[in-house]
Amino acid sequence: MHARFPEQAGLSPRNSGQPSSNPVRRTFLKGAGAMGMALGTLHLVGGKASLPQRVRLASDSTSLPDIQFEIGAFIDPPQTLNDGGGNVLINQPPVHTVFTTARLNRAPSQADQQMLGDALAAIEANYPFAAGGIITFISYGIPYFDKLPGGLNGSLVATHMPRLTTNGSSYALQEAVPGPTDVSPLNPGVTKQTFNVPVKIESNDFLITLRSDNSAYISDVLAWLGGSNSLAGRSFQSPPLFKGLATVTSSRAEFVQLGLPAYVASSNGLPFANEIDVNSPMWMSFSDEQVAGAGPAAICTFAGNSSAHLTTAKPGDYFDNGAIQHLSHVIEDLAQFYARPSTADPTGEPFTERVQYMFRSNPIPSTGNASDQFTNNGGPSILPEVFQGSGDAANNAAAIGTFNGEHRLGHVSCLQRSSRASDSTPVHIRMDGPGFDNMDVPDGSSQPKLQFTIFVPTAEFFRVMRINQASLDLQNQFGVDPDDNGLERFLTATRRQNFLVPPRRNRAFPLVEFT
């Protein structure tokens, strides 16, 4: 059975009318410290974003996916789009996502576990689990597991934590590390042209991810979790989650919809506004969320599927349908990425350069508009993410058949060195998108951000993939100019952390029932 919700007029929460947008609620969020940090971004783009008409499966909490991030049945089917670069099948994710990180002030009890489970269930009872309602994930960092009896290496965690099939002594969950091109004491030679900010490995206990087409719904849920005692337009007692048990440490907003980055750039007078494709969902103008670039949810879990199984977890284990969720916060240097010709740089960064940084050089996906390589991206934004084998990056670095015979490294081809199973299925699901805020910006100004998160089977898998994304080994081996190495010089990661996203059935303070 399918049900259509009238989202152009606003999807009504279950059992109520629209959530209140009165001054009391707005004042609460503005004064809520880290809990309200994402509100500015939500407010900035919420009025411009359209509410898509969507069809979703009618369901209740008993039929929601055990793999928390397996949400394909609760958003629209993919759509084929073409702006001159060929037909590409694109997913249509929820427009808004907020990542809220928190620190526990003490070890959680079984009563706390029940409270959190009830709170998450209350959100899903009052809002449909759908892009037009609210989709919620929750995941846990190493500091959380260290608070359990015996800590991360105690018998309780060790009994249930999946381990690598290649190394039985290593957990699937390991802490994030600086990437090879992150600013860090571990990378003494790495600097960034504009945002030279050292990366911080965060130590949050848990991460709540809220997704919706309607920014007001996310604001409503954040306010309720923070103590508003109002949910979905009616009086509803808030959980005591952030009243002594936990403290919010950050809240970051992303937005993914065609045209939103160009709107934000124009409305804020950003100097490169005219270069951003007016129909692109991403700051760098090239479309993301391609169906071909993501695997099925099961392949990303600890239990895996027939294409890949990278841990010791088996179906029926406590964490079988869990995965690793990496979260990072990235400042994008778009002034450098979209640089027009100048006295100091006579060629600038035309479309033919930017498209190679993003994809590859053999073959170049498109040469763009011959008459204007800059305005409105200078070429198509929707280009297929083709897999040409794990050796493709090395061929590009060696200048084999590349555009103009140059040694090149493209972002996508470098990722594909290790991102796929032996049958070519991607072993990850990315869930990243544009942001716009002042977090970690040295001068306090709001800047374009990449709010990056990805689901993978092991932290080690992501660590290796990030090394291959940088491909410094190929850069050195084949003499690739660092300025021709993918997107590395345009990105400054300022925060990183790995989390374990458990199966839905064990999502509320996992393992506490055994204490």
Secondary structure, 3 states (H helix, E strand, C coil): CEEEECCCCCCCCCCCCCCCCCHHHHHHHHCCHHHHCCHHHHHHHHCCCCCCCEEEECCCHHHCCCCCCCCHHHCCCCEEECCCCCCEEECCCCCEEEEEEEEECCCCCHHHHHHHHHHHHHHHHHCCCCCCCCEEEEEECHHHHHCCCCCCCCHHHHHHCCEECCCCCCECCCCCCCCCCCCCCCCCCCCCCCCCCCCEECCCCEEEEEEECCHHHHHHHHHHHHCCCEECCEECCCCHHHCCCEEEEEEEEEECCCCHHHHHHHHCCCCCHHHCCCCCCCCCCCCCCEHHHCCCHHHHCCCCCCCCCCECCCCCCCCCCCEEEEEEEEEECHHHHCCCCCCCCCCCCCHHHHHHHHCCCCCCCCCCCCCCCCHHHHCCCCCCCCCCCCCHHHHHHCCCCCHHHCCCECHHHHHCCCCECCCCCECCEECCEEEEECCCCCCCCCEEEEEEEEEECCHHHHHHHHHHHHCHHHHHHHCCCHHHECCHHHEEEEEEEEEEECCHHHCCCCCHHHC
